[in-house]
Amino acid sequence: MPSRWTILAVLFVARAAMAVQFQSIAAIAPELGKALDANLADIGVLIGLYFAPGVALALPGGAIGRRFGDKGSVLAGLAMMLAGEMLLFTSTSW
């Protein structure tokens, strides 16, 4: 069994990654608006679309965790968050 410090470190990194993901769009909103000629309403829609998959997956999340295991579900979720962030990072247009 892993030590409690290893578990704490993994949980800390996962939570920090989630915080960065959830706050990244709002933090770069002024630059994003200038670069893509988007107003605050457009940025709000973008943030809403960013949270939409989380809302859709929250209800069946328990069943997904039971079927695929906790570790696999968490790793798949983190991988999807990373893919979404990379897609946002590499986008050149609205």
C-alpha positions as CSV (number, residue, x, y, z in Angstrom):
1,M,0.0,0.0,0.0
2,P,1.4,3.4,-0.9
3,S,2.3,5.7,1.9
4,R,0.0,8.4,3.1
5,W,2.4,11.1,1.8
6,T,2.3,9.6,-1.7
7,I,-1.5,9.6,-1.7
8,L,-1.5,13.1,-0.4
9,A,0.9,14.2,-3.1
10,V,-1.2,12.6,-5.8
11,L,-4.4,14.2,-4.5
12,F,-2.7,17.6,-4.3
13,V,-1.5,17.4,-7.9
14,A,-4.9,16.3,-9.1
15,R,-6.7,19.1,-7.3
16,A,-4.2,21.7,-8.4
17,A,-4.7,20.5,-12.0
18,M,-8.4,20.9,-11.7
19,A,-8.1,24.4,-10.2
20,V,-5.9,25.4,-13.1
21,Q,-8.3,24.0,-15.6
22,F,-11.3,25.7,-14.1
23,Q,-9.7,29.1,-13.8
24,S,-7.6,29.2,-17.0
25,I,-10.2,30.6,-19.3
26,A,-11.3,33.4,-17.0
27,A,-7.8,34.3,-16.2
28,I,-6.9,34.9,-19.9
29,A,-10.3,36.4,-20.9
30,P,-9.0,39.9,-21.7
31,E,-6.2,38.5,-24.0
32,L,-8.5,35.9,-25.5
33,G,-11.1,38.6,-26.2
34,K,-8.5,40.8,-28.0
35,A,-6.9,38.0,-29.9
36,L,-10.2,36.5,-31.1
37,D,-12.3,39.7,-31.3
38,A,-14.7,38.2,-28.7
39,N,-16.7,40.2,-26.2
40,L,-17.5,39.2,-22.6
41,A,-20.7,37.4,-23.7
42,D,-18.7,35.2,-26.0
43,I,-16.2,34.5,-23.2
44,G,-19.1,33.6,-20.9
45,V,-20.4,31.1,-23.5
46,L,-17.0,29.6,-23.8
47,I,-16.8,29.1,-20.1
48,G,-20.3,27.6,-20.0
49,L,-19.3,25.2,-22.8
50,Y,-16.1,24.3,-20.9
51,F,-18.2,23.3,-17.8
52,A,-20.9,21.5,-19.8
53,P,-19.2,18.0,-20.0
54,G,-18.7,18.1,-16.2
55,V,-22.4,18.6,-15.7
56,A,-23.3,15.8,-18.1
57,L,-20.8,13.4,-16.5
58,A,-21.6,14.2,-12.9
59,L,-24.8,12.2,-12.8
60,P,-23.5,8.9,-14.3
61,G,-20.1,9.4,-12.6
62,G,-20.7,6.8,-9.9
63,A,-21.7,4.2,-12.4
64,I,-18.7,5.0,-14.6
65,G,-16.4,4.7,-11.5
66,R,-17.9,1.3,-10.6
67,R,-17.7,0.0,-14.1
68,F,-14.1,1.1,-15.0
69,G,-12.6,1.5,-11.5
70,D,-11.8,4.6,-9.6
71,K,-8.2,4.9,-10.8
72,G,-9.1,4.4,-14.4
73,S,-11.9,6.9,-14.2
74,V,-9.8,9.6,-12.6
75,L,-6.9,9.1,-15.0
76,A,-9.3,9.2,-18.0
77,G,-10.8,12.4,-16.6
78,L,-7.5,14.0,-16.2
79,A,-6.4,13.0,-19.7
80,M,-9.6,14.5,-21.1
81,M,-8.9,17.7,-19.2
82,L,-5.4,17.8,-20.6
83,A,-6.7,17.2,-24.1
84,G,-9.2,20.0,-23.8
85,E,-6.5,22.4,-22.4
86,M,-4.2,21.6,-25.3
87,L,-7.0,22.1,-27.8
88,L,-7.6,25.5,-26.3
89,F,-3.9,26.3,-26.3
90,T,-3.4,25.4,-29.9
91,S,-6.6,27.1,-31.2
92,T,-6.0,30.1,-33.6
93,S,-9.6,31.2,-34.1
94,W,-12.9,31.5,-32.3
